[in-house]
Amino acid sequence: MKNDKKEESEVLLENYRVLLQRALDWLWERIKVERREVKRGKKVLTKVKITLPEKKGVYKTLRDELEEVNVLASHYVDKAISDAQC
């Protein structure tokens, strides 16, 4: 980013990166992956079912957890959660 406040921009981006990474890690821990083998003739296929946490069910808990480490304005937490769930 080019601006007169390069150091402040770097701090902002680094703090947001930490929030986003924490949100991704939190969500990743709650993803369920189920594998099962299915026979189709002579072939054995592996079917994978991935279950993501519901957006409504995780938002409040995740937001509260991120607010504990947040040094930025609260709307950055909301944006990090939104970006992580895309």
PDB file with SEQRES, HELIX, SHEET and CRYST1 records, atoms N, CA, C and O in Angstrom:
SEQRES   1 A   86  MET LYS ASN ASP LYS LYS GLU GLU SER GLU VAL LEU LEU          
SEQRES   2 A   86  GLU ASN TYR ARG VAL LEU LEU GLN ARG ALA LEU ASP TRP          
SEQRES   3 A   86  LEU TRP GLU ARG ILE LYS VAL GLU ARG ARG GLU VAL LYS          
SEQRES   4 A   86  ARG GLY LYS LYS VAL LEU THR LYS VAL LYS ILE THR LEU          
SEQRES   5 A   86  PRO GLU LYS LYS GLY VAL TYR LYS THR LEU ARG ASP GLU          
SEQRES   6 A   86  LEU GLU GLU VAL ASN VAL LEU ALA SER HIS TYR VAL ASP          
SEQRES   7 A   86  LYS ALA ILE SER ASP ALA GLN CYS                              
HELIX    1 AA1 LYS A    6  GLU A   29  1                                  24    
HELIX    2 AA2 LYS A   55  VAL A   69  1                                  15    
HELIX    3 AA3 SER A   74  GLN A   85  1                                  12    
SHEET    1 AA1 2 LYS A  32  ARG A  40  0                                        
SHEET    2 AA1 2 LYS A  43  THR A  51 -1                                        
CRYST1    1.000    1.000    1.000  90.00  90.00  90.00 P 1           1          
ATOM      1  N   MET A   1       0.833  -1.162   0.000  1.00  0.00           N  
ATOM      2  CA  MET A   1       0.000   0.000   0.000  1.00  0.00           C  
ATOM      3  C   MET A   1       0.886   1.236   0.000  1.00  0.00           C  
ATOM      4  O   MET A   1       1.788   1.375   0.826  1.00  0.00           O  
ATOM      5  N   LYS A   2       0.618   2.102  -0.915  1.00  0.00           N  
ATOM      6  CA  LYS A   2       1.382   3.349  -0.944  1.00  0.00           C  
ATOM      7  C   LYS A   2       0.571   4.447  -0.281  1.00  0.00           C  
ATOM      8  O   LYS A   2      -0.532   4.780  -0.713  1.00  0.00           O  
ATOM      9  N   ASN A   3       1.143   5.000   0.777  1.00  0.00           N  
ATOM     10  CA  ASN A   3       0.564   6.157   1.438  1.00  0.00           C  
ATOM     11  C   ASN A   3       1.627   6.778   2.343  1.00  0.00           C  
ATOM     12  O   ASN A   3       2.742   6.265   2.445  1.00  0.00           O  
ATOM     13  N   ASP A   4       1.283   7.859   2.984  1.00  0.00           N  
ATOM     14  CA  ASP A   4       2.237   8.555   3.844  1.00  0.00           C  
ATOM     15  C   ASP A   4       2.425   7.858   5.192  1.00  0.00           C  
ATOM     16  O   ASP A   4       3.358   8.172   5.931  1.00  0.00           O  
ATOM     17  N   LYS A   5       1.557   6.933   5.505  1.00  0.00           N  
ATOM     18  CA  LYS A   5       1.594   6.277   6.810  1.00  0.00           C  
ATOM     19  C   LYS A   5       1.886   4.790   6.648  1.00  0.00           C  
ATOM     20  O   LYS A   5       1.113   3.946   7.100  1.00  0.00           O  
ATOM     21  N   LYS A   6       2.988   4.479   6.012  1.00  0.00           N  
ATOM     22  CA  LYS A   6       3.346   3.107   5.686  1.00  0.00           C  
ATOM     23  C   LYS A   6       3.414   2.219   6.929  1.00  0.00           C  
ATOM     24  O   LYS A   6       2.892   1.104   6.927  1.00  0.00           O  
ATOM     25  N   GLU A   7       4.056   2.710   7.986  1.00  0.00           N  
ATOM     26  CA  GLU A   7       4.197   1.899   9.196  1.00  0.00           C  
ATOM     27  C   GLU A   7       2.846   1.598   9.833  1.00  0.00           C  
ATOM     28  O   GLU A   7       2.618   0.481  10.296  1.00  0.00           O  
ATOM     29  N   GLU A   8       1.944   2.584   9.861  1.00  0.00           N  
ATOM     30  CA  GLU A   8       0.618   2.365  10.418  1.00  0.00           C  
ATOM     31  C   GLU A   8      -0.165   1.371   9.577  1.00  0.00           C  
ATOM     32  O   GLU A   8      -0.911   0.559  10.123  1.00  0.00           O  
ATOM     33  N   SER A   9      -0.011   1.419   8.279  1.00  0.00           N  
ATOM     34  CA  SER A   9      -0.691   0.477   7.391  1.00  0.00           C  
ATOM     35  C   SER A   9      -0.190  -0.938   7.629  1.00  0.00           C  
ATOM     36  O   SER A   9      -0.976  -1.886   7.631  1.00  0.00           O  
ATOM     37  N   GLU A  10       1.114  -1.086   7.830  1.00  0.00           N  
ATOM     38  CA  GLU A  10       1.679  -2.412   8.079  1.00  0.00           C  
ATOM     39  C   GLU A  10       1.156  -2.989   9.389  1.00  0.00           C  
ATOM     40  O   GLU A  10       0.869  -4.184   9.465  1.00  0.00           O  
ATOM     41  N   VAL A  11       1.030  -2.168  10.409  1.00  0.00           N  
ATOM     42  CA  VAL A  11       0.499  -2.617  11.698  1.00  0.00           C  
ATOM     43  C   VAL A  11      -0.958  -3.049  11.529  1.00  0.00           C  
ATOM     44  O   VAL A  11      -1.358  -4.096  12.039  1.00  0.00           O  
ATOM     45  N   LEU A  12      -1.742  -2.255  10.822  1.00  0.00           N  
ATOM     46  CA  LEU A  12      -3.142  -2.586  10.563  1.00  0.00           C  
ATOM     47  C   LEU A  12      -3.256  -3.919   9.835  1.00  0.00           C  
ATOM     48  O   LEU A  12      -4.035  -4.783  10.239  1.00  0.00           O  
ATOM     49  N   LEU A  13      -2.490  -4.089   8.771  1.00  0.00           N  
ATOM     50  CA  LEU A  13      -2.554  -5.329   7.992  1.00  0.00           C  
ATOM     51  C   LEU A  13      -2.095  -6.532   8.805  1.00  0.00           C  
ATOM     52  O   LEU A  13      -2.691  -7.604   8.703  1.00  0.00           O  
ATOM     53  N   GLU A  14      -1.063  -6.379   9.598  1.00  0.00           N  
ATOM     54  CA  GLU A  14      -0.578  -7.490  10.424  1.00  0.00           C  
ATOM     55  C   GLU A  14      -1.609  -7.879  11.480  1.00  0.00           C  
ATOM     56  O   GLU A  14      -1.837  -9.066  11.709  1.00  0.00           O  
ATOM     57  N   ASN A  15      -2.230  -6.902  12.121  1.00  0.00           N  
ATOM     58  CA  ASN A  15      -3.262  -7.204  13.113  1.00  0.00           C  
ATOM     59  C   ASN A  15      -4.475  -7.876  12.478  1.00  0.00           C  
ATOM     60  O   ASN A  15      -5.061  -8.784  13.068  1.00  0.00           O  
ATOM     61  N   TYR A  16      -4.850  -7.440  11.292  1.00  0.00           N  
ATOM     62  CA  TYR A  16      -5.974  -8.074  10.595  1.00  0.00           C  
ATOM     63  C   TYR A  16      -5.611  -9.496  10.185  1.00  0.00           C  
ATOM     64  O   TYR A  16      -6.446 -10.397  10.265  1.00  0.00           O  
ATOM     65  N   ARG A  17      -4.365  -9.705   9.746  1.00  0.00           N  
ATOM     66  CA  ARG A  17      -3.916 -11.044   9.362  1.00  0.00           C  
ATOM     67  C   ARG A  17      -4.013 -12.002  10.549  1.00  0.00           C  
ATOM     68  O   ARG A  17      -4.423 -13.152  10.390  1.00  0.00           O  
ATOM     69  N   VAL A  18      -3.639 -11.529  11.731  1.00  0.00           N  
ATOM     70  CA  VAL A  18      -3.732 -12.356  12.936  1.00  0.00           C  
ATOM     71  C   VAL A  18      -5.187 -12.719  13.223  1.00  0.00           C  
ATOM     72  O   VAL A  18      -5.488 -13.872  13.530  1.00  0.00           O  
ATOM     73  N   LEU A  19      -6.086 -11.749  13.125  1.00  0.00           N  
ATOM     74  CA  LEU A  19      -7.519 -12.022  13.333  1.00  0.00           C  
ATOM     75  C   LEU A  19      -8.043 -13.049  12.333  1.00  0.00           C  
ATOM     76  O   LEU A  19      -8.737 -13.995  12.705  1.00  0.00           O  
ATOM     77  N   LEU A  20      -7.705 -12.853  11.072  1.00  0.00           N  
ATOM     78  CA  LEU A  20      -8.180 -13.760  10.023  1.00  0.00           C  
ATOM     79  C   LEU A  20      -7.629 -15.167  10.230  1.00  0.00           C  
ATOM     80  O   LEU A  20      -8.365 -16.142  10.076  1.00  0.00           O  
ATOM     81  N   GLN A  21      -6.361 -15.289  10.572  1.00  0.00           N  
ATOM     82  CA  GLN A  21      -5.764 -16.608  10.786  1.00  0.00           C  
ATOM     83  C   GLN A  21      -6.411 -17.313  11.976  1.00  0.00           C  
ATOM     84  O   GLN A  21      -6.663 -18.516  11.920  1.00  0.00           O  
ATOM     85  N   ARG A  22      -6.679 -16.579  13.040  1.00  0.00           N  
ATOM     86  CA  ARG A  22      -7.353 -17.175  14.203  1.00  0.00           C  
ATOM     87  C   ARG A  22      -8.754 -17.660  13.828  1.00  0.00           C  
ATOM     88  O   ARG A  22      -9.178 -18.736  14.249  1.00  0.00           O  
ATOM     89  N   ALA A  23      -9.468 -16.859  13.033  1.00  0.00           N  
ATOM     90  CA  ALA A  23     -10.813 -17.257  12.601  1.00  0.00           C  
ATOM     91  C   ALA A  23     -10.747 -18.516  11.744  1.00  0.00           C  
ATOM     92  O   ALA A  23     -11.552 -19.430  11.924  1.00  0.00           O  
ATOM     93  N   LEU A  24      -9.801 -18.570  10.818  1.00  0.00           N  
ATOM     94  CA  LEU A  24      -9.643 -19.752   9.965  1.00  0.00           C  
ATOM     95  C   LEU A  24      -9.289 -20.991  10.790  1.00  0.00           C  
ATOM     96  O   LEU A  24      -9.850 -22.064  10.572  1.00  0.00           O  
ATOM     97  N   ASP A  25      -8.370 -20.845  11.726  1.00  0.00           N  
ATOM     98  CA  ASP A  25      -7.986 -21.971  12.585  1.00  0.00           C  
ATOM     99  C   ASP A  25      -9.167 -22.462  13.404  1.00  0.00           C  
ATOM    100  O   ASP A  25      -9.385 -23.667  13.531  1.00  0.00           O  
ATOM    101  N   TRP A  26      -9.932 -21.525  13.963  1.00  0.00           N  
ATOM    102  CA  TRP A  26     -11.094 -21.868  14.781  1.00  0.00           C  
ATOM    103  C   TRP A  26     -12.114 -22.646  13.957  1.00  0.00           C  
ATOM    104  O   TRP A  26     -12.634 -23.668  14.406  1.00  0.00           O  
ATOM    105  N   LEU A  27     -12.396 -22.164  12.760  1.00  0.00           N  
ATOM    106  CA  LEU A  27     -13.364 -22.844  11.888  1.00  0.00           C  
ATOM    107  C   LEU A  27     -12.829 -24.196  11.417  1.00  0.00           C  
ATOM    108  O   LEU A  27     -13.585 -25.165  11.345  1.00  0.00           O  
ATOM    109  N   TRP A  28     -11.549 -24.270  11.099  1.00  0.00           N  
ATOM    110  CA  TRP A  28     -10.953 -25.511  10.604  1.00  0.00           C  
ATOM    111  C   TRP A  28     -11.075 -26.622  11.645  1.00  0.00           C  
ATOM    112  O   TRP A  28     -11.313 -27.779  11.298  1.00  0.00           O  
ATOM    113  N   GLU A  29     -10.910 -26.268  12.925  1.00  0.00           N  
ATOM    114  CA  GLU A  29     -11.030 -27.249  14.000  1.00  0.00           C  
ATOM    115  C   GLU A  29     -12.443 -27.820  14.108  1.00  0.00           C  
ATOM    116  O   GLU A  29     -12.623 -28.907  14.658  1.00  0.00           O  
ATOM    117  N   ARG A  30     -13.437 -27.116  13.600  1.00  0.00           N  
ATOM    118  CA  ARG A  30     -14.824 -27.533  13.729  1.00  0.00           C  
ATOM    119  C   ARG A  30     -15.414 -28.139  12.457  1.00  0.00           C  
ATOM    120  O   ARG A  30     -16.603 -28.458  12.416  1.00  0.00           O  
ATOM    121  N   ILE A  31     -14.603 -28.296  11.434  1.00  0.00           N  
ATOM    122  CA  ILE A  31     -15.051 -28.950  10.204  1.00  0.00           C  
ATOM    123  C   ILE A  31     -15.021 -30.454  10.414  1.00  0.00           C  
ATOM    124  O   ILE A  31     -14.047 -30.992  10.940  1.00  0.00           O  
ATOM    125  N   LYS A  32     -16.073 -31.126  10.010  1.00  0.00           N  
ATOM    126  CA  LYS A  32     -16.145 -32.584  10.118  1.00  0.00           C  
ATOM    127  C   LYS A  32     -15.930 -33.192   8.740  1.00  0.00           C  
ATOM    128  O   LYS A  32     -16.571 -32.796   7.766  1.00  0.00           O  
ATOM    129  N   VAL A  33     -15.020 -34.158   8.670  1.00  0.00           N  
ATOM    130  CA  VAL A  33     -14.735 -34.855   7.421  1.00  0.00           C  
ATOM    131  C   VAL A  33     -15.031 -36.333   7.631  1.00  0.00           C  
ATOM    132  O   VAL A  33     -14.462 -36.972   8.516  1.00  0.00           O  
ATOM    133  N   GLU A  34     -15.922 -36.867   6.811  1.00  0.00           N  
ATOM    134  CA  GLU A  34     -16.273 -38.288   6.880  1.00  0.00           C  
ATOM    135  C   GLU A  34     -15.862 -38.954   5.570  1.00  0.00           C  
ATOM    136  O   GLU A  34     -16.178 -38.466   4.485  1.00  0.00           O  
ATOM    137  N   ARG A  35     -15.156 -40.070   5.690  1.00  0.00           N  
ATOM    138  CA  ARG A  35     -14.735 -40.831   4.506  1.00  0.00           C  
ATOM    139  C   ARG A  35     -15.360 -42.217   4.584  1.00  0.00           C  
ATOM    140  O   ARG A  35     -15.446 -42.814   5.657  1.00  0.00           O  
ATOM    141  N   ARG A  36     -15.797 -42.721   3.428  1.00  0.00           N  
ATOM    142  CA  ARG A  36     -16.264 -44.104   3.363  1.00  0.00           C  
ATOM    143  C   ARG A  36     -15.973 -44.656   1.983  1.00  0.00           C  
ATOM    144  O   ARG A  36     -15.978 -43.939   0.982  1.00  0.00           O  
ATOM    145  N   GLU A  37     -15.722 -45.940   1.964  1.00  0.00           N  
ATOM    146  CA  GLU A  37     -15.397 -46.598   0.700  1.00  0.00           C  
ATOM    147  C   GLU A  37     -16.658 -47.228   0.130  1.00  0.00           C  
ATOM    148  O   GLU A  37     -17.452 -47.832   0.851  1.00  0.00           O  
ATOM    149  N   VAL A  38     -16.828 -47.076  -1.183  1.00  0.00           N  
ATOM    150  CA  VAL A  38     -17.987 -47.601  -1.888  1.00  0.00           C  
ATOM    151  C   VAL A  38     -17.476 -48.450  -3.041  1.00  0.00           C  
ATOM    152  O   VAL A  38     -16.615 -48.019  -3.808  1.00  0.00           O  
ATOM    153  N   LYS A  39     -18.016 -49.668  -3.158  1.00  0.00           N  
ATOM    154  CA  LYS A  39     -17.602 -50.547  -4.257  1.00  0.00           C  
ATOM    155  C   LYS A  39     -18.521 -50.314  -5.455  1.00  0.00           C  
ATOM    156  O   LYS A  39     -19.747 -50.320  -5.340  1.00  0.00           O  
ATOM    157  N   ARG A  40     -17.894 -50.113  -6.592  1.00  0.00           N  
ATOM    158  CA  ARG A  40     -18.627 -49.994  -7.859  1.00  0.00           C  
ATOM    159  C   ARG A  40     -17.991 -50.980  -8.827  1.00  0.00           C  
ATOM    160  O   ARG A  40     -16.990 -50.677  -9.476  1.00  0.00           O  
ATOM    161  N   GLY A  41     -18.570 -52.132  -8.911  1.00  0.00           N  
ATOM    162  CA  GLY A  41     -17.974 -53.166  -9.744  1.00  0.00           C  
ATOM    163  C   GLY A  41     -16.656 -53.612  -9.136  1.00  0.00           C  
ATOM    164  O   GLY A  41     -16.606 -54.034  -7.980  1.00  0.00           O  
ATOM    165  N   LYS A  42     -15.598 -53.518  -9.916  1.00  0.00           N  
ATOM    166  CA  LYS A  42     -14.274 -53.907  -9.429  1.00  0.00           C  
ATOM    167  C   LYS A  42     -13.556 -52.756  -8.740  1.00  0.00           C  
ATOM    168  O   LYS A  42     -12.544 -52.963  -8.070  1.00  0.00           O  
ATOM    169  N   LYS A  43     -14.073 -51.549  -8.903  1.00  0.00           N  
ATOM    170  CA  LYS A  43     -13.417 -50.371  -8.339  1.00  0.00           C  
ATOM    171  C   LYS A  43     -13.927 -50.072  -6.936  1.00  0.00           C  
ATOM    172  O   LYS A  43     -15.094 -50.304  -6.618  1.00  0.00           O  
ATOM    173  N   VAL A  44     -13.050 -49.565  -6.123  1.00  0.00           N  
ATOM    174  CA  VAL A  44     -13.421 -49.092  -4.788  1.00  0.00           C  
ATOM    175  C   VAL A  44     -13.182 -47.581  -4.761  1.00  0.00           C  
ATOM    176  O   VAL A  44     -12.052 -47.111  -4.898  1.00  0.00           O  
ATOM    177  N   LEU A  45     -14.260 -46.845  -4.584  1.00  0.00           N  
ATOM    178  CA  LEU A  45     -14.181 -45.383  -4.549  1.00  0.00           C  
ATOM    179  C   LEU A  45     -14.268 -44.890  -3.109  1.00  0.00           C  
ATOM    180  O   LEU A  45     -14.949 -45.488  -2.277  1.00  0.00           O  
ATOM    181  N   THR A  46     -13.592 -43.826  -2.836  1.00  0.00           N  
ATOM    182  CA  THR A  46     -13.676 -43.202  -1.521  1.00  0.00           C  
ATOM    183  C   THR A  46     -14.550 -41.960  -1.635  1.00  0.00           C  
ATOM    184  O   THR A  46     -14.243 -41.027  -2.377  1.00  0.00           O  
ATOM    185  N   LYS A  47     -15.641 -41.972  -0.885  1.00  0.00           N  
ATOM    186  CA  LYS A  47     -16.525 -40.803  -0.857  1.00  0.00           C  
ATOM    187  C   LYS A  47     -16.182 -39.982   0.377  1.00  0.00           C  
ATOM    188  O   LYS A  47     -15.975 -40.513   1.468  1.00  0.00           O  
ATOM    189  N   VAL A  48     -16.128 -38.687   0.173  1.00  0.00           N  
ATOM    190  CA  VAL A  48     -15.792 -37.776   1.253  1.00  0.00           C  
ATOM    191  C   VAL A  48     -16.948 -36.815   1.457  1.00  0.00           C  
ATOM    192  O   VAL A  48     -17.428 -36.186   0.514  1.00  0.00           O  
ATOM    193  N   LYS A  49     -17.390 -36.710   2.717  1.00  0.00           N  
ATOM    194  CA  LYS A  49     -18.446 -35.767   3.067  1.00  0.00           C  
ATOM    195  C   LYS A  49     -17.856 -34.754   4.039  1.00  0.00           C  
ATOM    196  O   LYS A  49     -17.327 -35.121   5.088  1.00  0.00           O  
ATOM    197  N   ILE A  50     -17.952 -33.474   3.681  1.00  0.00           N  
ATOM    198  CA  ILE A  50     -17.420 -32.404   4.518  1.00  0.00           C  
ATOM    199  C   ILE A  50     -18.595 -31.602   5.069  1.00  0.00           C  
ATOM    200  O   ILE A  50     -19.446 -31.130   4.315  1.00  0.00           O  
ATOM    201  N   THR A  51     -18.632 -31.456   6.382  1.00  0.00           N  
ATOM    202  CA  THR A  51     -19.694 -30.707   7.039  1.00  0.00           C  
ATOM    203  C   THR A  51     -19.079 -29.465   7.668  1.00  0.00           C  
ATOM    204  O   THR A  51     -18.238 -29.557   8.562  1.00  0.00           O  
ATOM    205  N   LEU A  52     -19.506 -28.314   7.192  1.00  0.00           N  
ATOM    206  CA  LEU A  52     -19.026 -27.037   7.718  1.00  0.00           C  
ATOM    207  C   LEU A  52     -19.930 -26.578   8.852  1.00  0.00           C  
ATOM    208  O   LEU A  52     -21.123 -26.882   8.854  1.00  0.00           O  
ATOM    209  N   PRO A  53     -19.379 -25.850   9.814  1.00  0.00           N  
ATOM    210  CA  PRO A  53     -20.236 -25.316  10.873  1.00  0.00           C  
ATOM    211  C   PRO A  53     -21.216 -24.290  10.305  1.00  0.00           C  
ATOM    212  O   PRO A  53     -20.894 -23.565   9.364  1.00  0.00           O  
ATOM    213  N   GLU A  54     -22.401 -24.237  10.882  1.00  0.00           N  
ATOM    214  CA  GLU A  54     -23.403 -23.271  10.421  1.00  0.00           C  
ATOM    215  C   GLU A  54     -22.960 -21.860  10.783  1.00  0.00           C  
ATOM    216  O   GLU A  54     -22.455 -21.616  11.879  1.00  0.00           O  
ATOM    217  N   LYS A  55     -23.157 -20.937   9.852  1.00  0.00           N  
ATOM    218  CA  LYS A  55     -22.731 -19.554  10.078  1.00  0.00           C  
ATOM    219  C   LYS A  55     -23.390 -18.949  11.309  1.00  0.00           C  
ATOM    220  O   LYS A  55     -22.727 -18.297  12.116  1.00  0.00           O  
ATOM    221  N   LYS A  56     -24.689 -19.163  11.453  1.00  0.00           N  
ATOM    222  CA  LYS A  56     -25.402 -18.576  12.582  1.00  0.00           C  
ATOM    223  C   LYS A  56     -24.958 -19.184  13.908  1.00  0.00           C  
ATOM    224  O   LYS A  56     -24.936 -18.506  14.936  1.00  0.00           O  
ATOM    225  N   GLY A  57     -24.607 -20.453  13.878  1.00  0.00           N  
ATOM    226  CA  GLY A  57     -24.240 -21.143  15.104  1.00  0.00           C  
ATOM    227  C   GLY A  57     -22.867 -20.786  15.645  1.00  0.00           C  
ATOM    228  O   GLY A  57     -22.623 -20.924  16.844  1.00  0.00           O  
ATOM    229  N   VAL A  58     -21.974 -20.333  14.790  1.00  0.00           N  
ATOM    230  CA  VAL A  58     -20.605 -20.075  15.234  1.00  0.00           C  
ATOM    231  C   VAL A  58     -20.294 -18.597  15.426  1.00  0.00           C  
ATOM    232  O   VAL A  58     -19.315 -18.255  16.091  1.00  0.00           O  
ATOM    233  N   TYR A  59     -21.096 -17.730  14.864  1.00  0.00           N  
ATOM    234  CA  TYR A  59     -20.742 -16.310  14.823  1.00  0.00           C  
ATOM    235  C   TYR A  59     -20.493 -15.714  16.208  1.00  0.00           C  
ATOM    236  O   TYR A  59     -19.442 -15.118  16.442  1.00  0.00           O  
ATOM    237  N   LYS A  60     -21.441 -15.867  17.121  1.00  0.00           N  
ATOM    238  CA  LYS A  60     -21.316 -15.232  18.439  1.00  0.00           C  
ATOM    239  C   LYS A  60     -20.116 -15.769  19.203  1.00  0.00           C  
ATOM    240  O   LYS A  60     -19.350 -14.996  19.778  1.00  0.00           O  
ATOM    241  N   THR A  61     -19.945 -17.085  19.215  1.00  0.00           N  
ATOM    242  CA  THR A  61     -18.828 -17.696  19.932  1.00  0.00           C  
ATOM    243  C   THR A  61     -17.498 -17.251  19.356  1.00  0.00           C  
ATOM    244  O   THR A  61     -16.586 -16.879  20.094  1.00  0.00           O  
ATOM    245  N   LEU A  62     -17.389 -17.290  18.035  1.00  0.00           N  
ATOM    246  CA  LEU A  62     -16.145 -16.888  17.374  1.00  0.00           C  
ATOM    247  C   LEU A  62     -15.875 -15.404  17.582  1.00  0.00           C  
ATOM    248  O   LEU A  62     -14.733 -15.008  17.815  1.00  0.00           O  
ATOM    249  N   ARG A  63     -16.905 -14.590  17.500  1.00  0.00           N  
ATOM    250  CA  ARG A  63     -16.727 -13.140  17.680  1.00  0.00           C  
ATOM    251  C   ARG A  63     -16.223 -12.827  19.082  1.00  0.00           C  
ATOM    252  O   ARG A  63     -15.316 -12.012  19.254  1.00  0.00           O  
ATOM    253  N   ASP A  64     -16.816 -13.480  20.087  1.00  0.00           N  
ATOM    254  CA  ASP A  64     -16.378 -13.259  21.467  1.00  0.00           C  
ATOM    255  C   ASP A  64     -14.920 -13.665  21.654  1.00  0.00           C  
ATOM    256  O   ASP A  64     -14.163 -12.976  22.337  1.00  0.00           O  
ATOM    257  N   GLU A  65     -14.533 -14.771  21.054  1.00  0.00           N  
ATOM    258  CA  GLU A  65     -13.155 -15.250  21.173  1.00  0.00           C  
ATOM    259  C   GLU A  65     -12.164 -14.307  20.481  1.00  0.00           C  
ATOM    260  O   GLU A  65     -11.084 -14.039  21.007  1.00  0.00           O  
ATOM    261  N   LEU A  66     -12.536 -13.813  19.310  1.00  0.00           N  
ATOM    262  CA  LEU A  66     -11.646 -12.907  18.587  1.00  0.00           C  
ATOM    263  C   LEU A  66     -11.556 -11.543  19.254  1.00  0.00           C  
ATOM    264  O   LEU A  66     -10.517 -10.886  19.185  1.00  0.00           O  
ATOM    265  N   GLU A  67     -12.626 -11.115  19.892  1.00  0.00           N  
ATOM    266  CA  GLU A  67     -12.609  -9.815  20.575  1.00  0.00           C  
ATOM    267  C   GLU A  67     -11.581  -9.790  21.703  1.00  0.00           C  
ATOM    268  O   GLU A  67     -11.073  -8.725  22.056  1.00  0.00           O  
ATOM    269  N   GLU A  68     -11.270 -10.961  22.274  1.00  0.00           N  
ATOM    270  CA  GLU A  68     -10.282 -11.026  23.351  1.00  0.00           C  
ATOM    271  C   GLU A  68      -8.878 -10.665  22.873  1.00  0.00           C  
ATOM    272  O   GLU A  68      -8.082 -10.122  23.639  1.00  0.00           O  
ATOM    273  N   VAL A  69      -8.571 -10.965  21.605  1.00  0.00           N  
ATOM    274  CA  VAL A  69      -7.221 -10.700  21.075  1.00  0.00           C  
ATOM    275  C   VAL A  69      -7.197  -9.498  20.145  1.00  0.00           C  
ATOM    276  O   VAL A  69      -6.140  -9.121  19.639  1.00  0.00           O  
ATOM    277  N   ASN A  70      -8.345  -8.902  19.921  1.00  0.00           N  
ATOM    278  CA  ASN A  70      -8.460  -7.812  18.957  1.00  0.00           C  
ATOM    279  C   ASN A  70      -7.892  -6.506  19.507  1.00  0.00           C  
ATOM    280  O   ASN A  70      -8.198  -6.105  20.630  1.00  0.00           O  
ATOM    281  N   VAL A  71      -7.058  -5.851  18.698  1.00  0.00           N  
ATOM    282  CA  VAL A  71      -6.558  -4.521  19.058  1.00  0.00           C  
ATOM    283  C   VAL A  71      -7.116  -3.466  18.115  1.00  0.00           C  
ATOM    284  O   VAL A  71      -6.842  -2.276  18.270  1.00  0.00           O  
ATOM    285  N   LEU A  72      -7.892  -3.903  17.147  1.00  0.00           N  
ATOM    286  CA  LEU A  72      -8.484  -3.009  16.150  1.00  0.00           C  
ATOM    287  C   LEU A  72      -9.941  -2.714  16.521  1.00  0.00           C  
ATOM    288  O   LEU A  72     -10.441  -3.202  17.534  1.00  0.00           O  
ATOM    289  N   ALA A  73     -10.601  -1.927  15.705  1.00  0.00           N  
ATOM    290  CA  ALA A  73     -12.020  -1.659  15.905  1.00  0.00           C  
ATOM    291  C   ALA A  73     -12.820  -2.955  15.700  1.00  0.00           C  
ATOM    292  O   ALA A  73     -12.381  -3.851  14.979  1.00  0.00           O  
ATOM    293  N   SER A  74     -13.982  -3.045  16.331  1.00  0.00           N  
ATOM    294  CA  SER A  74     -14.783  -4.270  16.300  1.00  0.00           C  
ATOM    295  C   SER A  74     -15.196  -4.699  14.899  1.00  0.00           C  
ATOM    296  O   SER A  74     -15.355  -5.892  14.641  1.00  0.00           O  
ATOM    297  N   HIS A  75     -15.373  -3.737  13.987  1.00  0.00           N  
ATOM    298  CA  HIS A  75     -15.818  -4.132  12.651  1.00  0.00           C  
ATOM    299  C   HIS A  75     -14.754  -4.955  11.915  1.00  0.00           C  
ATOM    300  O   HIS A  75     -15.079  -5.641  10.946  1.00  0.00           O  
ATOM    301  N   TYR A  76     -13.487  -4.900  12.355  1.00  0.00           N  
ATOM    302  CA  TYR A  76     -12.462  -5.747  11.751  1.00  0.00           C  
ATOM    303  C   TYR A  76     -12.678  -7.211  12.133  1.00  0.00           C  
ATOM    304  O   TYR A  76     -12.387  -8.107  11.340  1.00  0.00           O  
ATOM    305  N   VAL A  77     -13.179  -7.454  13.324  1.00  0.00           N  
ATOM    306  CA  VAL A  77     -13.512  -8.816  13.741  1.00  0.00           C  
ATOM    307  C   VAL A  77     -14.635  -9.352  12.861  1.00  0.00           C  
ATOM    308  O   VAL A  77     -14.565 -10.485  12.385  1.00  0.00           O  
ATOM    309  N   ASP A  78     -15.666  -8.545  12.644  1.00  0.00           N  
ATOM    310  CA  ASP A  78     -16.780  -8.960  11.792  1.00  0.00           C  
ATOM    311  C   ASP A  78     -16.300  -9.282  10.384  1.00  0.00           C  
ATOM    312  O   ASP A  78     -16.728 -10.275   9.794  1.00  0.00           O  
ATOM    313  N   LYS A  79     -15.429  -8.464   9.849  1.00  0.00           N  
ATOM    314  CA  LYS A  79     -14.908  -8.679   8.495  1.00  0.00           C  
ATOM    315  C   LYS A  79     -14.036  -9.936   8.429  1.00  0.00           C  
ATOM    316  O   LYS A  79     -14.101 -10.678   7.448  1.00  0.00           O  
ATOM    317  N   ALA A  80     -13.232 -10.179   9.448  1.00  0.00           N  
ATOM    318  CA  ALA A  80     -12.391 -11.378   9.470  1.00  0.00           C  
ATOM    319  C   ALA A  80     -13.251 -12.641   9.494  1.00  0.00           C  
ATOM    320  O   ALA A  80     -12.943 -13.615   8.808  1.00  0.00           O  
ATOM    321  N   ILE A  81     -14.325 -12.627  10.282  1.00  0.00           N  
ATOM    322  CA  ILE A  81     -15.236 -13.767  10.329  1.00  0.00           C  
ATOM    323  C   ILE A  81     -15.887 -13.972   8.970  1.00  0.00           C  
ATOM    324  O   ILE A  81     -15.973 -15.097   8.476  1.00  0.00           O  
ATOM    325  N   SER A  82     -16.341 -12.889   8.375  1.00  0.00           N  
ATOM    326  CA  SER A  82     -16.967 -12.966   7.055  1.00  0.00           C  
ATOM    327  C   SER A  82     -15.997 -13.513   6.004  1.00  0.00           C  
ATOM    328  O   SER A  82     -16.363 -14.374   5.203  1.00  0.00           O  
ATOM    329  N   ASP A  83     -14.777 -13.018   6.011  1.00  0.00           N  
ATOM    330  CA  ASP A  83     -13.775 -13.477   5.045  1.00  0.00           C  
ATOM    331  C   ASP A  83     -13.422 -14.953   5.272  1.00  0.00           C  
ATOM    332  O   ASP A  83     -13.208 -15.689   4.309  1.00  0.00           O  
ATOM    333  N   ALA A  84     -13.360 -15.380   6.512  1.00  0.00           N  
ATOM    334  CA  ALA A  84     -13.005 -16.765   6.820  1.00  0.00           C  
ATOM    335  C   ALA A  84     -14.096 -17.736   6.403  1.00  0.00           C  
ATOM    336  O   ALA A  84     -13.802 -18.886   6.075  1.00  0.00           O  
ATOM    337  N   GLN A  85     -15.338 -17.303   6.408  1.00  0.00           N  
ATOM    338  CA  GLN A  85     -16.448 -18.191   6.086  1.00  0.00           C  
ATOM    339  C   GLN A  85     -16.769 -18.242   4.602  1.00  0.00           C  
ATOM    340  O   GLN A  85     -17.628 -19.024   4.195  1.00  0.00           O  
ATOM    341  N   CYS A  86     -16.127 -17.457   3.802  1.00  0.00           N  
ATOM    342  CA  CYS A  86     -16.418 -17.458   2.356  1.00  0.00           C  
ATOM    343  C   CYS A  86     -16.000 -18.734   1.685  1.00  0.00           C  
ATOM    344  O   CYS A  86     -16.178 -18.884   0.476  1.00  0.00           O  
TER     345      CYS A  86                                                      
END                                                                             
